[in-house]
Amino acid sequence: MEDTAVLNDNRFYTRVTFTKRGDNMKTLTTFLISLIITLTFTGCTITHEYGPYSGKVIDTETREPIEGAAVLVVFYTETWGLTVSQSKFIDAVEVLTDENGEFNIPGKRITGIRPLHSWNENGYVTIFKPGYGCYPRHKDVNPMFVPNGTIPENQRVMFELPKLVEKEELLENTDCFPMSVPDEKMTKLIGINNIERKRLGLQPTHTGE
């Protein structure tokens, strides 16, 4: 009975010891996985501050302010493929010009998880008002910066949009949407664009249907 009891105790002790080792391994494994995930995401997290941006939108010919124009500034990150860089949308800000044709977009810090990506340090602007040439797509808009379609920070820019008359030119001027921007990030531009499409006898686009 005594040997049996000792044997049973040993078995019990051995079983308990084994269980504790298993728990320790699980804890260590969980810790290592958490550490790897933390290091991975920390290394892939990038941040950049854009802006501020400000300006005024006017009629090219009359020099009068254009009220209610949609001003959309889009931001991208970049990654390199085999031969060229590829841009990927990360965020956007949009406003409408006031009664004086003016707009102000405060500085904006953007943070994202983008492995092997760097920031495109430019903000890309689209300006649209029904009846006027869309910036930067229309050939007669001014001024134009390098790279094409960018807007400089910390400067008050005077944007000039030409008045359009011919229906063909008005039709070509619709759907002036920048690359890869989700609808929810350009609701003002979509709304104004659809007003123009309806006026020209076209069906609305980007309705979410």
Secondary structure, 3 states (H helix, E strand, C coil): CHHHHHHHHHHHHHHHHHHHHHHHHHHHHHHHHHHHHHHHHHHHEEEEEECCEEEEEEECCCCCECCCCEEEEEEEEEEECCCCEEEEEEEEEEEECCCCCEEEECCEEEEEECCCCEECCCEEEEEECCCECCECCCCCCECCCCCCCEECCCCEEEEEECECCCHHHHHHHCCCCCCCCCHHHCHHHHHHHHHHHHHCCCCCCCCCC
